[in-house]
Amino acid sequence: MTRARWRKSSFSDVPEGSCVEVSLDLDHAGIRDSKNATGPIVTVAAQSWATFVTHISRP
């Protein structure tokens, strides 16, 4: 994900400093800790990320 465009979660401004960034392309989603931009990246299939977001977004 060398050309990744990272987006920070809108929930990342909490006082505890929990920050998540995600970068998406057609096939993959990269997830990383925004406080450690050069650290490890978890990569999952784009469809898996979409399923995850759908399930956590439900009331």
PDB file of N, H, CA, C and O in Angstrom:
ATOM      1  N   MET A   1       0.837  -1.186   0.000  1.00  0.00           N
ATOM      2  CA  MET A   1       0.000   0.000   0.000  1.00  0.00           C
ATOM      3  C   MET A   1       0.887   1.257   0.000  1.00  0.00           C
ATOM      4  O   MET A   1       0.725   2.155   0.826  1.00  0.00           O
ATOM      5  N   THR A   2       1.803   1.286  -0.930  1.00  0.00           N
ATOM      6  H   THR A   2       1.935   0.556  -1.601  1.00  0.00           H
ATOM      7  CA  THR A   2       2.762   2.389  -0.971  1.00  0.00           C
ATOM      8  C   THR A   2       2.135   3.714  -1.399  1.00  0.00           C
ATOM      9  O   THR A   2       2.618   4.774  -1.003  1.00  0.00           O
ATOM     10  N   ARG A   3       1.085   3.674  -2.190  1.00  0.00           N
ATOM     11  H   ARG A   3       0.692   2.812  -2.511  1.00  0.00           H
ATOM     12  CA  ARG A   3       0.416   4.902  -2.632  1.00  0.00           C
ATOM     13  C   ARG A   3      -0.911   5.103  -1.921  1.00  0.00           C
ATOM     14  O   ARG A   3      -1.810   5.764  -2.441  1.00  0.00           O
ATOM     15  N   ALA A   4      -1.023   4.555  -0.780  1.00  0.00           N
ATOM     16  H   ALA A   4      -0.293   4.019  -0.358  1.00  0.00           H
ATOM     17  CA  ALA A   4      -2.289   4.591  -0.045  1.00  0.00           C
ATOM     18  C   ALA A   4      -2.674   6.006   0.347  1.00  0.00           C
ATOM     19  O   ALA A   4      -1.825   6.833   0.682  1.00  0.00           O
ATOM     20  N   ARG A   5      -3.973   6.265   0.296  1.00  0.00           N
ATOM     21  H   ARG A   5      -4.663   5.594   0.024  1.00  0.00           H
ATOM     22  CA  ARG A   5      -4.545   7.516   0.807  1.00  0.00           C
ATOM     23  C   ARG A   5      -5.272   7.161   2.093  1.00  0.00           C
ATOM     24  O   ARG A   5      -6.348   6.563   2.063  1.00  0.00           O
ATOM     25  N   TRP A   6      -4.694   7.525   3.200  1.00  0.00           N
ATOM     26  H   TRP A   6      -3.821   8.011   3.225  1.00  0.00           H
ATOM     27  CA  TRP A   6      -5.221   7.154   4.504  1.00  0.00           C
ATOM     28  C   TRP A   6      -6.273   8.143   4.969  1.00  0.00           C
ATOM     29  O   TRP A   6      -6.134   9.353   4.788  1.00  0.00           O
ATOM     30  N   ARG A   7      -7.328   7.610   5.573  1.00  0.00           N
ATOM     31  H   ARG A   7      -7.440   6.627   5.720  1.00  0.00           H
ATOM     32  CA  ARG A   7      -8.408   8.433   6.135  1.00  0.00           C
ATOM     33  C   ARG A   7      -8.564   8.075   7.602  1.00  0.00           C
ATOM     34  O   ARG A   7      -8.664   6.903   7.966  1.00  0.00           O
ATOM     35  N   LYS A   8      -8.581   9.094   8.428  1.00  0.00           N
ATOM     36  H   LYS A   8      -8.500  10.046   8.132  1.00  0.00           H
ATOM     37  CA  LYS A   8      -8.715   8.873   9.864  1.00  0.00           C
ATOM     38  C   LYS A   8     -10.183   8.716  10.248  1.00  0.00           C
ATOM     39  O   LYS A   8     -11.056   9.398   9.711  1.00  0.00           O
ATOM     40  N   SER A   9     -10.433   7.823  11.170  1.00  0.00           N
ATOM     41  H   SER A   9      -9.724   7.269  11.606  1.00  0.00           H
ATOM     42  CA  SER A   9     -11.789   7.609  11.669  1.00  0.00           C
ATOM     43  C   SER A   9     -12.326   8.882  12.294  1.00  0.00           C
ATOM     44  O   SER A   9     -11.586   9.609  12.957  1.00  0.00           O
ATOM     45  N   SER A  10     -13.605   9.156  12.090  1.00  0.00           N
ATOM     46  H   SER A  10     -14.206   8.565  11.551  1.00  0.00           H
ATOM     47  CA  SER A  10     -14.234  10.332  12.706  1.00  0.00           C
ATOM     48  C   SER A  10     -14.343  10.175  14.213  1.00  0.00           C
ATOM     49  O   SER A  10     -14.591  11.156  14.913  1.00  0.00           O
ATOM     50  N   PHE A  11     -14.163   8.973  14.724  1.00  0.00           N
ATOM     51  H   PHE A  11     -13.962   8.176  14.155  1.00  0.00           H
ATOM     52  CA  PHE A  11     -14.209   8.712  16.157  1.00  0.00           C
ATOM     53  C   PHE A  11     -12.825   8.766  16.796  1.00  0.00           C
ATOM     54  O   PHE A  11     -12.680   8.417  17.968  1.00  0.00           O
ATOM     55  N   SER A  12     -11.811   9.194  16.057  1.00  0.00           N
ATOM     56  H   SER A  12     -11.929   9.477  15.105  1.00  0.00           H
ATOM     57  CA  SER A  12     -10.440   9.167  16.549  1.00  0.00           C
ATOM     58  C   SER A  12     -10.065  10.351  17.431  1.00  0.00           C
ATOM     59  O   SER A  12      -8.936  10.406  17.920  1.00  0.00           O
ATOM     60  N   ASP A  13     -10.944  11.269  17.643  1.00  0.00           N
ATOM     61  H   ASP A  13     -11.861  11.224  17.246  1.00  0.00           H
ATOM     62  CA  ASP A  13     -10.621  12.433  18.460  1.00  0.00           C
ATOM     63  C   ASP A  13     -11.030  12.258  19.916  1.00  0.00           C
ATOM     64  O   ASP A  13     -11.296  13.240  20.610  1.00  0.00           O
ATOM     65  N   VAL A  14     -11.081  11.037  20.372  1.00  0.00           N
ATOM     66  H   VAL A  14     -10.865  10.240  19.808  1.00  0.00           H
ATOM     67  CA  VAL A  14     -11.451  10.776  21.760  1.00  0.00           C
ATOM     68  C   VAL A  14     -10.251  11.062  22.667  1.00  0.00           C
ATOM     69  O   VAL A  14      -9.106  10.943  22.232  1.00  0.00           O
ATOM     70  N   PRO A  15     -10.506  11.437  23.920  1.00  0.00           N
ATOM     71  CA  PRO A  15      -9.409  11.774  24.829  1.00  0.00           C
ATOM     72  C   PRO A  15      -8.393  10.657  25.040  1.00  0.00           C
ATOM     73  O   PRO A  15      -7.229  10.935  25.327  1.00  0.00           O
ATOM     74  N   GLU A  16      -8.810   9.402  24.906  1.00  0.00           N
ATOM     75  H   GLU A  16      -9.756   9.177  24.673  1.00  0.00           H
ATOM     76  CA  GLU A  16      -7.890   8.292  25.114  1.00  0.00           C
ATOM     77  C   GLU A  16      -6.849   8.176  24.002  1.00  0.00           C
ATOM     78  O   GLU A  16      -5.859   7.462  24.159  1.00  0.00           O
ATOM     79  N   GLY A  17      -7.056   8.863  22.890  1.00  0.00           N
ATOM     80  H   GLY A  17      -7.860   9.443  22.762  1.00  0.00           H
ATOM     81  CA  GLY A  17      -6.101   8.843  21.798  1.00  0.00           C
ATOM     82  C   GLY A  17      -6.175   7.617  20.914  1.00  0.00           C
ATOM     83  O   GLY A  17      -5.211   7.315  20.210  1.00  0.00           O
ATOM     84  N   SER A  18      -7.276   6.908  20.927  1.00  0.00           N
ATOM     85  H   SER A  18      -8.058   7.153  21.498  1.00  0.00           H
ATOM     86  CA  SER A  18      -7.436   5.737  20.068  1.00  0.00           C
ATOM     87  C   SER A  18      -7.673   6.201  18.639  1.00  0.00           C
ATOM     88  O   SER A  18      -8.734   6.745  18.334  1.00  0.00           O
ATOM     89  N   CYS A  19      -6.705   5.995  17.766  1.00  0.00           N
ATOM     90  H   CYS A  19      -5.843   5.553  18.014  1.00  0.00           H
ATOM     91  CA  CYS A  19      -6.801   6.511  16.406  1.00  0.00           C
ATOM     92  C   CYS A  19      -6.618   5.392  15.394  1.00  0.00           C
ATOM     93  O   CYS A  19      -5.660   4.621  15.466  1.00  0.00           O
ATOM     94  N   VAL A  20      -7.541   5.314  14.458  1.00  0.00           N
ATOM     95  H   VAL A  20      -8.319   5.940  14.400  1.00  0.00           H
ATOM     96  CA  VAL A  20      -7.493   4.307  13.405  1.00  0.00           C
ATOM     97  C   VAL A  20      -7.574   5.016  12.061  1.00  0.00           C
ATOM     98  O   VAL A  20      -8.356   5.950  11.882  1.00  0.00           O
ATOM     99  N   GLU A  21      -6.757   4.560  11.123  1.00  0.00           N
ATOM    100  H   GLU A  21      -6.122   3.801  11.268  1.00  0.00           H
ATOM    101  CA  GLU A  21      -6.821   5.053   9.755  1.00  0.00           C
ATOM    102  C   GLU A  21      -7.052   3.870   8.826  1.00  0.00           C
ATOM    103  O   GLU A  21      -6.608   2.753   9.091  1.00  0.00           O
ATOM    104  N   VAL A  22      -7.756   4.140   7.733  1.00  0.00           N
ATOM    105  H   VAL A  22      -8.116   5.047   7.517  1.00  0.00           H
ATOM    106  CA  VAL A  22      -8.061   3.101   6.756  1.00  0.00           C
ATOM    107  C   VAL A  22      -7.719   3.627   5.371  1.00  0.00           C
ATOM    108  O   VAL A  22      -7.942   4.797   5.059  1.00  0.00           O
ATOM    109  N   SER A  23      -7.180   2.750   4.557  1.00  0.00           N
ATOM    110  H   SER A  23      -6.999   1.800   4.810  1.00  0.00           H
ATOM    111  CA  SER A  23      -6.929   3.051   3.159  1.00  0.00           C
ATOM    112  C   SER A  23      -7.594   1.965   2.323  1.00  0.00           C
ATOM    113  O   SER A  23      -7.413   0.775   2.581  1.00  0.00           O
ATOM    114  N   LEU A  24      -8.358   2.377   1.328  1.00  0.00           N
ATOM    115  H   LEU A  24      -8.505   3.344   1.118  1.00  0.00           H
ATOM    116  CA  LEU A  24      -9.115   1.415   0.521  1.00  0.00           C
ATOM    117  C   LEU A  24      -8.683   1.471  -0.933  1.00  0.00           C
ATOM    118  O   LEU A  24      -8.397   2.540  -1.472  1.00  0.00           O
ATOM    119  N   ASP A  25      -8.640   0.295  -1.563  1.00  0.00           N
ATOM    120  H   ASP A  25      -8.872  -0.573  -1.125  1.00  0.00           H
ATOM    121  CA  ASP A  25      -8.552   0.225  -3.013  1.00  0.00           C
ATOM    122  C   ASP A  25      -9.574  -0.812  -3.470  1.00  0.00           C
ATOM    123  O   ASP A  25     -10.385  -1.259  -2.659  1.00  0.00           O
ATOM    124  N   LEU A  26      -9.560  -1.197  -4.708  1.00  0.00           N
ATOM    125  H   LEU A  26      -8.901  -0.834  -5.367  1.00  0.00           H
ATOM    126  CA  LEU A  26     -10.593  -2.109  -5.214  1.00  0.00           C
ATOM    127  C   LEU A  26     -10.549  -3.482  -4.558  1.00  0.00           C
ATOM    128  O   LEU A  26     -11.584  -4.132  -4.420  1.00  0.00           O
ATOM    129  N   ASP A  27      -9.376  -3.927  -4.156  1.00  0.00           N
ATOM    130  H   ASP A  27      -8.534  -3.398  -4.268  1.00  0.00           H
ATOM    131  CA  ASP A  27      -9.222  -5.288  -3.654  1.00  0.00           C
ATOM    132  C   ASP A  27      -8.931  -5.396  -2.162  1.00  0.00           C
ATOM    133  O   ASP A  27      -9.195  -6.438  -1.561  1.00  0.00           O
ATOM    134  N   HIS A  28      -8.390  -4.336  -1.549  1.00  0.00           N
ATOM    135  H   HIS A  28      -8.176  -3.490  -2.037  1.00  0.00           H
ATOM    136  CA  HIS A  28      -7.910  -4.432  -0.175  1.00  0.00           C
ATOM    137  C   HIS A  28      -8.307  -3.235   0.676  1.00  0.00           C
ATOM    138  O   HIS A  28      -8.598  -2.150   0.171  1.00  0.00           O
ATOM    139  N   ALA A  29      -8.308  -3.465   1.968  1.00  0.00           N
ATOM    140  H   ALA A  29      -8.072  -4.346   2.378  1.00  0.00           H
ATOM    141  CA  ALA A  29      -8.422  -2.390   2.955  1.00  0.00           C
ATOM    142  C   ALA A  29      -7.221  -2.511   3.872  1.00  0.00           C
ATOM    143  O   ALA A  29      -6.935  -3.586   4.398  1.00  0.00           O
ATOM    144  N   GLY A  30      -6.526  -1.416   4.058  1.00  0.00           N
ATOM    145  H   GLY A  30      -6.758  -0.542   3.631  1.00  0.00           H
ATOM    146  CA  GLY A  30      -5.410  -1.380   4.990  1.00  0.00           C
ATOM    147  C   GLY A  30      -5.851  -0.621   6.233  1.00  0.00           C
ATOM    148  O   GLY A  30      -6.500   0.420   6.135  1.00  0.00           O
ATOM    149  N   ILE A  31      -5.499  -1.145   7.397  1.00  0.00           N
ATOM    150  H   ILE A  31      -4.972  -1.991   7.476  1.00  0.00           H
ATOM    151  CA  ILE A  31      -5.877  -0.527   8.663  1.00  0.00           C
ATOM    152  C   ILE A  31      -4.606  -0.333   9.474  1.00  0.00           C
ATOM    153  O   ILE A  31      -3.788  -1.246   9.580  1.00  0.00           O
ATOM    154  N   ARG A  32      -4.437   0.866  10.051  1.00  0.00           N
ATOM    155  H   ARG A  32      -5.101   1.608   9.964  1.00  0.00           H
ATOM    156  CA  ARG A  32      -3.242   1.130  10.853  1.00  0.00           C
ATOM    157  C   ARG A  32      -3.565   2.078  11.995  1.00  0.00           C
ATOM    158  O   ARG A  32      -4.621   2.711  12.017  1.00  0.00           O
ATOM    159  N   ASP A  33      -2.653   2.165  12.929  1.00  0.00           N
ATOM    160  H   ASP A  33      -1.796   1.651  12.911  1.00  0.00           H
ATOM    161  CA  ASP A  33      -2.722   3.096  14.048  1.00  0.00           C
ATOM    162  C   ASP A  33      -2.188   4.435  13.560  1.00  0.00           C
ATOM    163  O   ASP A  33      -1.030   4.520  13.152  1.00  0.00           O
ATOM    164  N   SER A  34      -2.999   5.472  13.592  1.00  0.00           N
ATOM    165  H   SER A  34      -3.940   5.403  13.924  1.00  0.00           H
ATOM    166  CA  SER A  34      -2.565   6.768  13.058  1.00  0.00           C
ATOM    167  C   SER A  34      -1.438   7.391  13.870  1.00  0.00           C
ATOM    168  O   SER A  34      -0.733   8.267  13.369  1.00  0.00           O
ATOM    169  N   LYS A  35      -1.257   6.959  15.103  1.00  0.00           N
ATOM    170  H   LYS A  35      -1.829   6.247  15.509  1.00  0.00           H
ATOM    171  CA  LYS A  35      -0.158   7.480  15.917  1.00  0.00           C
ATOM    172  C   LYS A  35       1.170   6.840  15.539  1.00  0.00           C
ATOM    173  O   LYS A  35       2.225   7.283  15.993  1.00  0.00           O
ATOM    174  N   ASN A  36       1.125   5.795  14.709  1.00  0.00           N
ATOM    175  H   ASN A  36       0.268   5.435  14.341  1.00  0.00           H
ATOM    176  CA  ASN A  36       2.336   5.088  14.294  1.00  0.00           C
ATOM    177  C   ASN A  36       2.250   4.825  12.795  1.00  0.00           C
ATOM    178  O   ASN A  36       2.118   3.681  12.358  1.00  0.00           O
ATOM    179  N   ALA A  37       2.327   5.896  12.018  1.00  0.00           N
ATOM    180  H   ALA A  37       2.434   6.825  12.372  1.00  0.00           H
ATOM    181  CA  ALA A  37       2.113   5.812  10.568  1.00  0.00           C
ATOM    182  C   ALA A  37       3.132   4.923   9.859  1.00  0.00           C
ATOM    183  O   ALA A  37       2.847   4.433   8.766  1.00  0.00           O
ATOM    184  N   THR A  38       4.286   4.704  10.433  1.00  0.00           N
ATOM    185  H   THR A  38       4.518   5.102  11.321  1.00  0.00           H
ATOM    186  CA  THR A  38       5.285   3.837   9.805  1.00  0.00           C
ATOM    187  C   THR A  38       5.250   2.425  10.380  1.00  0.00           C
ATOM    188  O   THR A  38       6.073   1.583  10.020  1.00  0.00           O
ATOM    189  N   GLY A  39       4.311   2.174  11.259  1.00  0.00           N
ATOM    190  H   GLY A  39       3.643   2.858  11.551  1.00  0.00           H
ATOM    191  CA  GLY A  39       4.186   0.864  11.898  1.00  0.00           C
ATOM    192  C   GLY A  39       3.461  -0.135  11.020  1.00  0.00           C
ATOM    193  O   GLY A  39       3.264   0.094   9.827  1.00  0.00           O
ATOM    194  N   PRO A  40       3.068  -1.241  11.621  1.00  0.00           N
ATOM    195  CA  PRO A  40       2.425  -2.311  10.858  1.00  0.00           C
ATOM    196  C   PRO A  40       1.053  -1.922  10.320  1.00  0.00           C
ATOM    197  O   PRO A  40       0.360  -1.068  10.873  1.00  0.00           O
ATOM    198  N   ILE A  41       0.689  -2.575   9.226  1.00  0.00           N
ATOM    199  H   ILE A  41       1.252  -3.268   8.777  1.00  0.00           H
ATOM    200  CA  ILE A  41      -0.607  -2.382   8.578  1.00  0.00           C
ATOM    201  C   ILE A  41      -1.297  -3.741   8.512  1.00  0.00           C
ATOM    202  O   ILE A  41      -0.701  -4.730   8.086  1.00  0.00           O
ATOM    203  N   VAL A  42      -2.533  -3.777   8.931  1.00  0.00           N
ATOM    204  H   VAL A  42      -3.017  -2.973   9.278  1.00  0.00           H
ATOM    205  CA  VAL A  42      -3.351  -4.977   8.769  1.00  0.00           C
ATOM    206  C   VAL A  42      -4.088  -4.823   7.442  1.00  0.00           C
ATOM    207  O   VAL A  42      -4.757  -3.816   7.210  1.00  0.00           O
ATOM    208  N   THR A  43      -3.963  -5.819   6.577  1.00  0.00           N
ATOM    209  H   THR A  43      -3.419  -6.637   6.765  1.00  0.00           H
ATOM    210  CA  THR A  43      -4.615  -5.780   5.273  1.00  0.00           C
ATOM    211  C   THR A  43      -5.653  -6.892   5.189  1.00  0.00           C
ATOM    212  O   THR A  43      -5.371  -8.049   5.501  1.00  0.00           O
ATOM    213  N   VAL A  44      -6.860  -6.524   4.760  1.00  0.00           N
ATOM    214  H   VAL A  44      -7.090  -5.584   4.506  1.00  0.00           H
ATOM    215  CA  VAL A  44      -7.941  -7.489   4.584  1.00  0.00           C
ATOM    216  C   VAL A  44      -8.566  -7.273   3.211  1.00  0.00           C
ATOM    217  O   VAL A  44      -8.371  -6.234   2.581  1.00  0.00           O
ATOM    218  N   ALA A  45      -9.306  -8.255   2.769  1.00  0.00           N
ATOM    219  H   ALA A  45      -9.465  -9.099   3.281  1.00  0.00           H
ATOM    220  CA  ALA A  45     -10.021  -8.128   1.492  1.00  0.00           C
ATOM    221  C   ALA A  45     -11.046  -7.001   1.596  1.00  0.00           C
ATOM    222  O   ALA A  45     -11.671  -6.816   2.640  1.00  0.00           O
ATOM    223  N   ALA A  46     -11.211  -6.256   0.515  1.00  0.00           N
ATOM    224  H   ALA A  46     -10.702  -6.406  -0.333  1.00  0.00           H
ATOM    225  CA  ALA A  46     -12.153  -5.132   0.514  1.00  0.00           C
ATOM    226  C   ALA A  46     -13.563  -5.583   0.887  1.00  0.00           C
ATOM    227  O   ALA A  46     -14.267  -4.868   1.601  1.00  0.00           O
ATOM    228  N   GLN A  47     -13.983  -6.742   0.421  1.00  0.00           N
ATOM    229  H   GLN A  47     -13.411  -7.323  -0.159  1.00  0.00           H
ATOM    230  CA  GLN A  47     -15.310  -7.249   0.743  1.00  0.00           C
ATOM    231  C   GLN A  47     -15.434  -7.552   2.230  1.00  0.00           C
ATOM    232  O   GLN A  47     -16.490  -7.318   2.817  1.00  0.00           O
ATOM    233  N   SER A  48     -14.394  -8.060   2.840  1.00  0.00           N
ATOM    234  H   SER A  48     -13.536  -8.250   2.364  1.00  0.00           H
ATOM    235  CA  SER A  48     -14.416  -8.319   4.289  1.00  0.00           C
ATOM    236  C   SER A  48     -14.559  -7.014   5.067  1.00  0.00           C
ATOM    237  O   SER A  48     -15.298  -6.954   6.049  1.00  0.00           O
ATOM    238  N   TRP A  49     -13.862  -5.981   4.635  1.00  0.00           N
ATOM    239  H   TRP A  49     -13.261  -6.031   3.837  1.00  0.00           H
ATOM    240  CA  TRP A  49     -13.976  -4.679   5.292  1.00  0.00           C
ATOM    241  C   TRP A  49     -15.396  -4.133   5.139  1.00  0.00           C
ATOM    242  O   TRP A  49     -15.970  -3.619   6.099  1.00  0.00           O
ATOM    243  N   ALA A  50     -15.957  -4.243   3.943  1.00  0.00           N
ATOM    244  H   ALA A  50     -15.490  -4.660   3.163  1.00  0.00           H
ATOM    245  CA  ALA A  50     -17.320  -3.759   3.711  1.00  0.00           C
ATOM    246  C   ALA A  50     -18.318  -4.492   4.605  1.00  0.00           C
ATOM    247  O   ALA A  50     -19.232  -3.876   5.153  1.00  0.00           O
ATOM    248  N   THR A  51     -18.148  -5.788   4.750  1.00  0.00           N
ATOM    249  H   THR A  51     -17.405  -6.288   4.305  1.00  0.00           H
ATOM    250  CA  THR A  51     -19.029  -6.570   5.625  1.00  0.00           C
ATOM    251  C   THR A  51     -18.873  -6.124   7.072  1.00  0.00           C
ATOM    252  O   THR A  51     -19.868  -5.967   7.781  1.00  0.00           O
ATOM    253  N   PHE A  52     -17.656  -5.921   7.513  1.00  0.00           N
ATOM    254  H   PHE A  52     -16.848  -6.049   6.938  1.00  0.00           H
ATOM    255  CA  PHE A  52     -17.394  -5.451   8.880  1.00  0.00           C
ATOM    256  C   PHE A  52     -18.072  -4.112   9.137  1.00  0.00           C
ATOM    257  O   PHE A  52     -18.759  -3.950  10.146  1.00  0.00           O
ATOM    258  N   VAL A  53     -17.887  -3.157   8.239  1.00  0.00           N
ATOM    259  H   VAL A  53     -17.330  -3.288   7.419  1.00  0.00           H
ATOM    260  CA  VAL A  53     -18.469  -1.817   8.402  1.00  0.00           C
ATOM    261  C   VAL A  53     -20.000  -1.894   8.418  1.00  0.00           C
ATOM    262  O   VAL A  53     -20.651  -1.202   9.201  1.00  0.00           O
ATOM    263  N   THR A  54     -20.561  -2.726   7.564  1.00  0.00           N
ATOM    264  H   THR A  54     -20.032  -3.288   6.928  1.00  0.00           H
ATOM    265  CA  THR A  54     -22.021  -2.894   7.538  1.00  0.00           C
ATOM    266  C   THR A  54     -22.530  -3.392   8.879  1.00  0.00           C
ATOM    267  O   THR A  54     -23.530  -2.886   9.388  1.00  0.00           O
ATOM    268  N   HIS A  55     -21.861  -4.368   9.451  1.00  0.00           N
ATOM    269  H   HIS A  55     -21.049  -4.779   9.038  1.00  0.00           H
ATOM    270  CA  HIS A  55     -22.315  -4.955  10.722  1.00  0.00           C
ATOM    271  C   HIS A  55     -22.134  -4.015  11.900  1.00  0.00           C
ATOM    272  O   HIS A  55     -22.978  -3.997  12.796  1.00  0.00           O
ATOM    273  N   ILE A  56     -21.066  -3.237  11.930  1.00  0.00           N
ATOM    274  H   ILE A  56     -20.381  -3.252  11.203  1.00  0.00           H
ATOM    275  CA  ILE A  56     -20.882  -2.329  13.075  1.00  0.00           C
ATOM    276  C   ILE A  56     -21.742  -1.070  12.945  1.00  0.00           C
ATOM    277  O   ILE A  56     -21.934  -0.346  13.922  1.00  0.00           O
ATOM    278  N   SER A  57     -22.250  -0.813  11.760  1.00  0.00           N
ATOM    279  H   SER A  57     -22.093  -1.401  10.967  1.00  0.00           H
ATOM    280  CA  SER A  57     -23.063   0.391  11.533  1.00  0.00           C
ATOM    281  C   SER A  57     -24.532   0.182  11.864  1.00  0.00           C
ATOM    282  O   SER A  57     -25.299   1.143  11.913  1.00  0.00           O
ATOM    283  N   ARG A  58     -24.920  -1.038  12.087  1.00  0.00           N
ATOM    284  H   ARG A  58     -24.297  -1.818  12.047  1.00  0.00           H
ATOM    285  CA  ARG A  58     -26.334  -1.316  12.374  1.00  0.00           C
ATOM    286  C   ARG A  58     -26.687  -0.893  13.791  1.00  0.00           C
ATOM    287  O   ARG A  58     -25.888  -1.056  14.714  1.00  0.00           O
ATOM    288  N   PRO A  59     -27.903  -0.343  13.960  1.00  0.00           N
ATOM    289  CA  PRO A  59     -28.319   0.081  15.310  1.00  0.00           C
ATOM    290  C   PRO A  59     -28.544  -1.083  16.248  1.00  0.00           C
ATOM    291  O   PRO A  59     -28.895  -0.880  17.410  1.00  0.00           O
TER     292      PRO A  59
END
